[in-house]
Amino acid sequence: SFLTGALSGFILIKPQFLLVLPFLLLLVKKKLSMLVGFLLIVIILVGLSFYAATPGVFLDYLPTILKTESAEFGSRPWLMFSASSILTSYLHLNRLGGLNIIYLNLFFYLLFFLFFVKRFKNVDLGKSFAYAVVISLVFSVHLLVHDLAILLVPILILADSALFWFISILFFLPLTAFTANTSWGAVALLVVSLMLLKRK
């Protein structure tokens, strides 16, 4: 569990993927050991970051992200595979503003997390972990085609599962980047995640 926590700490390199942490805490038995490993790596990474940059960089990080999450700065929701892409590209909720989209995204993330809390003990560890990875990706707000590489982990974990043929379709998901709108890719991820916890 310490090693799980330590490895999870490196997710800080892509902060949006920290959404997987609550799922991992439910799945591991030695929760305190995992948290110690996680915090150790986080402290090391933050310390190195402070050494390489000034504290002001961290204070300006979130405001900068909120200002630059637009097409003008190269952030195009219709090319993302996240739930926020569904909210903006399919449901056209852009008028709510970036911060409100994040709140709405968080609300749906919590719903899927509560569903996980209710169901994860009824399925095996591999499927639970796969669900955690997929859901964390979908609700990470900023999910581009190269971020989908992490889906190889749940695909390989479920290689000997009856669901392998089903989840392996995720391997071809990046191909949708060549289409006009990739938002339906997020829908596919959500469907796959629900199937993971539905099957016994």
N, C-alpha and C positions, 0 to 999 in steps of 0.2 A: 504493500500500500504506500510506503514511503516513496518507492520508485515511481509508482503511478502518479503521485502528487508532484514529484520532481519533474517528470516528463510533462505533466500538465502545465507546469509553470512556464514552459517554453511557448505555450500558446499565447503568452503575453506579446510575443512578436507580432501576432495578428489578434489584437485585443477583442475584435468582434466575436472571435470563436470562444471566448471565455464563457459564453452561454452554456457550454457543455459541462461546466464545473458542477452545478447542482445535480445533474444526472449522475455524474461520476461519484459524488458523495453518497448518493443513494445506493449505488451498486457495490461500493467497496465495504468490507467489514470493519477494517481498522481506519475509521474516519479521521481520528486525531493524527495518526501517523501520516496519512495522505496530506492533511492540511499543513503539517510541519514541512514535508517535502515540497509542497507547492509554494509556501511562503518563503522558504529558503531560496528557491530559484528566483522568485519574484523580487526579493530583496537584492539578490546579486545583479539581476538585470536592471533594476531601477538604479542601483548604485553605479553600475557601469554607464548607464544613460546620463545620470547626473554628472558623472566625471567627463563624459564626452560633450555634453551640452549644458546650457544654463537652465536654472529652474523655470525661467520665464517661458521656455519652450513648452514645458508641460502645462503651464497655466493657460497658454494660448492654443493648446492642441484642440480641445473640443470646439471652441468658437470658430477656429479655422476650418475644422471638418464640416461644421454646419453651413458655413459660408461657401465652401467649395464643392458641396455635394449637388452640383448642377451640371447641365449639359455644356455650359460655357467653359467649365473646368475639366471636361472630359468624363464626367460621371453621368452616364446615360441609363436611367431606370429600365428602359425597354431592352437593354442588353444584359440585365442582371437576372439571376435565378432566385431571387429572394422574395419573401412575402411582401416586402415594401414595394417591390416591382408590381405585384398584383394590385396593390392598393392604388398605385399611381398610374400604371399603364392600362389596366383593365377596368378598375372602378373609378378612375379619373378623380382621385381625391387630392390632387396636388394643391388645390385651393386651401386645404387645411394647414398647409405649411409644413416644413421639414420636421420641426420638433414634435408637432402633433402626430405626424406619420410614425415617428419613432415611438411615441406613447401607445399608439394603436397597435403597432407591431409588437410591443412589449406585452400588451394585454393578451393578444392571441398566443404569444409564446407561453405565457403563464397558463392559459387554458390547455395547451398541449402538454405542458409540464405536469399539470394536475391529472390529466389523463394517464400520463406515464406513471405517476405515483399510485394510481388506482390499479394499473394493469401489469406493471413490470414483474411482479412476483409470480404471475401466471405464465410467463414465457421464459425461455432459457436466457442465459447471460449474453450470448452472442447476438440474439435478436434485440435485446434491451440496449446493448451498446450501439448496435447499428441504428436503432431508433434515435438514441441520444445524439449521434453524429449527424444524422440527416436533419433532425429538427434544429440543432444548433446552427447548421449551415443555412437552412431556409430563413431563420429569423435573425440572422447576423446582419441584416440591412444591406451591407455592401458585399455582394457575392457575384464575382465575375467568373468567366469561364475557367481561368487558371486555378481558381479556388476549388473547383470541383475535383481536382486531383485527390483530395483527401477522401473522396468516396471509394477509392480503391481499398481502403482499410475495411469498411463494412462488407464490401463485395467479397474480399478474400476470407474474412471471418466466416461468412455464410457459404463458403464454397462447397461444403458437404451437407448443406441444409436443403430441404425440399423447396425452400424459397429462393434458392440460388438463381434459378431461371428467371424469377420475377425481378429480383433486385439487380441482376446483371444488366437489365435494360438501362440502368443508370450509367453504365460504362459509355453508352452512346449519347448521353445527354448533352455533352459539349458540342455535338454536331448541330444542335439547335441554334448555336451562336451565328450560324450562317443564314438564319431566317430573319425576317423583319422584326419579330418580337419573341423574346425568350421567356416571357412571363409564365407561359403555360408549363415551362420546365419546372417552375416552383410548385405548380399544381401537381405535377407528376411526383415530385419529391414528397409532398404532403400525403398523397395517396399511398405511396410506398411505405411511408412511416406508419400510417394507420394499419396497413396490412401486416406490418411486422409485429404489432401488439395484438392484432386480432387473431392470428393463427396460434394454435397451441402446440 
